[in-house]
């Protein structure tokens, strides 16, 4: 089973407008409301790829009830820990020029008893879990080393831990030797305080992350594809040019592709083709955390994977 953790989910509200003019009334052309959060996006795409994922994390209030109901509609099993505070909202405004502007709330404060309830739940779930994916930020008041704690639990139970986070959360969690991480170049600059402009610099940064504890490193290069590294070598995935509709959630869809491919035992070339095709399909659709199977199959064949060393 693939289990996903979203500690800080949200209701994602997307507005399409002609343009954003500060200080003026903004007329919304279309709007879309979805259950969001990076881990939830991963969960939704895993479901579309015909897996049966389990979603976990924290939910509270009206927003939390809405998210749980949306997952039920999608046939997604969930075991969220209920909290007293309200789950957050996130707003994404897309103008005609395709520029996306996001407003992300901090999220609720988590109490010690909330953590205790979550830990009791995950100790039960981990027994049936093959891949555990943790994505995104913490809620307020959570210990900075909590992803490390989750990673250690995975290692003790022979579960592959995929982590998609950044900053100090990622730096500390690397001590638990996660199976896969997926930083982009901006996140690497923040984490390692080094330049990552050229392909050679990206590869050196990836090797540094392997030394710090990651078993596999996928470095997202956006429209230029990705660099993937592990102890066996360095791989480059090149993706075709597309007319993106909404790139929010493409990284999460990529993680879903990795999760499914790893769960099914794919070799690296097929794993990179599937994960990148999922990211592409998400970018071609207005809904966040959504792919079309026919698009995934089409673009799998158009992703070019090369072993560099």
C-alpha positions in Angstrom: 0.0 0.0 0.0 1.0 3.6 -0.7 0.4 5.8 2.3 0.6 9.6 2.0 1.0 12.2 4.8 -0.2 15.8 4.4 0.3 17.5 7.7 -0.9 20.9 6.5 -3.6 20.3 3.9 -5.9 23.0 2.5 -8.9 23.9 0.4 -7.3 25.1 -2.8 -9.2 27.9 -4.5 -8.2 28.7 -8.0 -9.4 32.0 -9.7 -8.8 32.8 -13.4 -8.7 36.5 -14.2 -7.8 38.7 -17.1 -5.1 40.5 -15.1 -4.2 41.5 -11.5 -4.3 45.2 -10.9 -3.3 46.1 -7.3 -5.8 48.4 -5.6 -8.7 47.6 -8.0 -11.7 45.3 -8.0 -10.7 42.0 -9.6 -13.4 40.2 -11.7 -13.1 36.4 -11.5 -13.7 34.7 -14.9 -13.9 31.1 -13.5 -13.2 29.5 -10.2 -12.4 26.0 -9.0 -12.4 24.5 -5.5 -10.5 21.3 -4.6 -9.1 19.3 -1.7 -5.5 20.4 -1.7 -2.1 20.1 0.0 0.9 18.4 -1.6 0.4 15.0 -0.1 -3.3 15.0 -1.0 -2.4 15.9 -4.6 0.0 12.9 -4.6 -2.9 10.7 -3.2 -5.3 11.8 -5.9 -2.9 11.0 -8.8 -2.0 7.6 -7.2 -5.7 6.8 -7.3 -6.0 7.8 -10.9 -3.1 5.5 -11.7 -5.2 2.6 -10.3 -3.5 2.3 -6.9 -5.4 2.3 -3.6 -3.6 4.9 -1.5 -4.3 5.8 2.1 -4.2 9.5 3.1 -3.2 10.7 6.5 -2.4 14.0 8.3 -4.4 16.6 10.3 -7.8 17.9 9.5 -10.1 20.3 11.4 -13.2 22.4 11.2 -15.4 23.1 8.2 -12.5 23.0 5.8 -11.3 19.7 7.1 -14.8 18.2 6.8 -15.0 19.4 3.2 -11.6 17.8 2.3 -12.6 14.5 3.9 -15.9 14.5 1.9 -14.1 15.2 -1.3 -11.7 12.3 -0.8 -14.6 10.0 0.0 -16.2 11.1 -3.3 -13.0 10.1 -5.1 -13.0 6.7 -3.4 -9.8 7.5 -1.5 -9.4 5.8 1.9 -8.3 8.2 4.6 -7.2 8.1 8.3 -6.8 11.8 9.2 -6.2 12.9 12.8 -9.0 15.3 13.7 -7.9 18.6 15.4 -9.8 21.4 17.0 -8.5 24.2 14.8 -9.5 25.0 11.3 -7.7 23.6 8.3 -6.3 26.4 6.1 -7.2 27.9 2.7 -4.8 28.5 -0.2 -5.6 30.8 -3.1 -4.1 30.5 -6.6 -4.8 33.4 -9.1 -4.0 32.8 -12.7 -4.0 35.7 -15.2 -4.3 35.6 -19.0 -0.5 35.7 -19.3 -0.4 32.3 -17.5 1.4 33.9 -14.5 0.3 32.2 -11.2 0.1 34.1 -7.9 -0.4 32.1 -4.8 -1.6 33.1 -1.3 -0.8 30.4 1.3 -2.2 30.5 4.8 0.1 29.2 7.6 -2.3 26.5 8.9 -3.5 25.5 12.3 -1.5 25.1 15.6 -0.9 21.4 16.5 -1.0 20.4 20.2 0.9 17.6 21.8 -2.2 15.4 22.1 -2.7 15.8 18.3 0.8 14.4 17.7 0.2 11.6 20.1 -3.1 10.6 18.3 -1.3 10.8 14.9 1.6 8.6 16.1 -0.8 5.9 17.4 -2.5 5.9 14.0 0.6 5.7 11.9 2.1 2.9 14.0 -0.9 0.8 12.9 -0.9 1.9 9.3 2.9 1.4 8.8 2.4 -2.4 9.1 0.6 -2.5 5.8 2.6 0.2 4.0 5.1 -0.4 1.3 5.7 3.2 0.2 5.2 6.2 2.5 5.1 9.7 1.0 5.3 12.8 3.1 4.9 16.1 1.4 4.8 19.8 2.2 5.1 22.0 5.2 4.3 21.4 8.9 1.4 23.0 10.7 2.4 25.5 13.4 4.0 24.2 16.6 5.3 21.0 15.1 8.9 19.9 16.0 11.4 20.6 13.2 12.7 17.0 13.3 9.3 15.4 12.8 10.0 14.2 9.3 13.2 12.6 10.6 11.0 10.8 13.2 8.7 9.6 10.4 11.8 8.5 8.3 13.2 6.5 11.2 9.9 4.8 11.7 9.9 3.8 8.0 13.4 2.4 8.2 12.6 0.4 11.2 9.6 -1.2 9.4 11.4 -1.6 6.0 9.2 1.0 4.3 10.5 3.2 1.5 10.2 6.8 2.6 9.7 9.4 -0.1 10.0 13.0 1.2 9.1 16.2 -0.7 9.8 19.2 1.5 12.4 21.9 1.8 14.6 24.0 4.0 15.4 23.0 7.6 12.7 20.3 7.5 14.6 18.5 4.7 18.0 19.1 6.1 17.2 17.5 9.4 15.2 14.7 7.8 18.2 13.6 5.7 19.6 12.0 8.8 16.9 9.3 8.5 18.2 8.3 5.0 15.0 8.8 3.0 14.6 6.6 0.0 13.9 9.5 -2.4 13.8 13.3 -2.2 12.8 15.8 -5.0 14.2 19.3 -4.5 14.2 21.9 -7.2 17.2 24.2 -7.9 15.8 27.1 -5.7 15.4 24.7 -2.8 18.9 23.4 -3.2 20.3 26.9 -3.2 18.5 27.6 0.0 19.6 24.3 1.6 23.2 24.1 0.5 24.0 27.8 -0.1 25.6 27.0 -3.5 25.1 28.0 -7.1 23.2 25.4 -9.2 23.0 27.1 -12.7 24.8 24.6 -14.9 24.1 20.8 -15.3 27.5 20.1 -13.7 26.6 22.2 -10.7 23.2 20.4 -10.4 24.9 17.1 -10.4 27.5 18.1 -7.8 24.6 19.3 -5.6 22.8 16.0 -6.0 25.9 14.1 -5.0 26.2 16.3 -1.9 22.6 15.4 -1.0 23.5 11.7 -1.4 26.4 12.2 1.0 24.0 13.9 3.5 21.8 10.8 3.6 19.4 10.6 0.6 19.4 7.3 -1.2 17.9 8.7 -4.4 17.8 12.3 -5.5 15.5 13.7 -8.1 16.3 17.4 -9.0 13.5 19.1 -10.8 14.5 21.4 -13.6 11.0 22.4 -14.6 10.5 22.5 -18.4 14.0 21.2 -18.8 13.2 17.9 -17.1 15.2 16.5 -14.2 18.4 15.0 -13.0 18.2 11.8 -11.0 21.1 10.4 -9.0 21.8 7.4 -6.8 24.8 5.3 -5.9 24.6 3.6 -9.3 24.8 6.6 -11.5 23.4 9.9 -12.8 20.5 10.1 -15.2 18.9 12.9 -17.2 15.3 13.0 -18.2 14.4 15.4 -21.0 10.7 16.3 -21.5 8.8 17.6 -24.6 7.7 21.2 -24.9 4.0 21.7 -23.9 1.6 24.6 -23.5 1.0 24.4 -19.8 -2.4 25.4 -18.4 -1.5 25.1 -14.7 1.8 23.9 -13.3 0.7 24.0 -9.6 0.6 20.3 -8.5 2.9 19.1 -11.3 5.7 18.3 -8.8 3.2 16.4 -6.6 2.0 14.4 -9.7 5.6 13.6 -10.4 6.0 12.3 -6.9 2.9 10.2 -7.4 4.5 8.7 -10.5 7.6 7.8 -8.6 5.5 6.3 -5.8 3.6 4.1 -8.1 6.6 3.1 -10.2 8.7 2.2 -7.2 5.8 0.2 -5.7 5.5 -1.7 -9.0 9.3 -2.4 -9.2 10.0 -0.3 -12.3 13.5 0.1 -13.5 15.0 3.6 -13.5 14.2 4.4 -17.1 10.6 3.5 -16.9 10.3 5.1 -13.4 11.6 8.4 -14.9 9.3 8.2 -17.9 6.2 7.6 -15.7 7.0 10.3 -13.1 7.7 12.9 -15.7 4.6 12.0 -17.8 2.5 12.5 -14.7 4.0 16.0 -14.1 3.3 16.9 -17.7 -0.3 15.7 -17.7 -1.0 17.7 -14.5 0.4 20.8 -16.2 -2.0 20.3 -19.2 -5.1 20.4 -17.0 -6.7 23.2 -14.9 -7.3 21.0 -11.9 -4.5 20.6 -9.4 -3.3 17.1 -8.6 -5.0 15.6 -11.6 -3.8 13.6 -14.6 -5.4 11.8 -17.5 -4.3 8.2 -18.1 -4.2 8.7 -21.9 -1.9 11.7 -21.6 0.4 9.8 -19.2 0.7 7.0 -21.7 1.3 9.4 -24.5 4.0 11.4 -22.8 5.8 8.4 -21.3 7.0 7.6 -24.8 8.1 11.2 -25.4 10.3 11.5 -22.3 14.0 10.8 -23.1 16.2 9.2 -20.4 20.0 9.2 -20.7 22.5 7.7 -18.2 25.3 10.3 -17.8 27.6 8.2 -15.7 
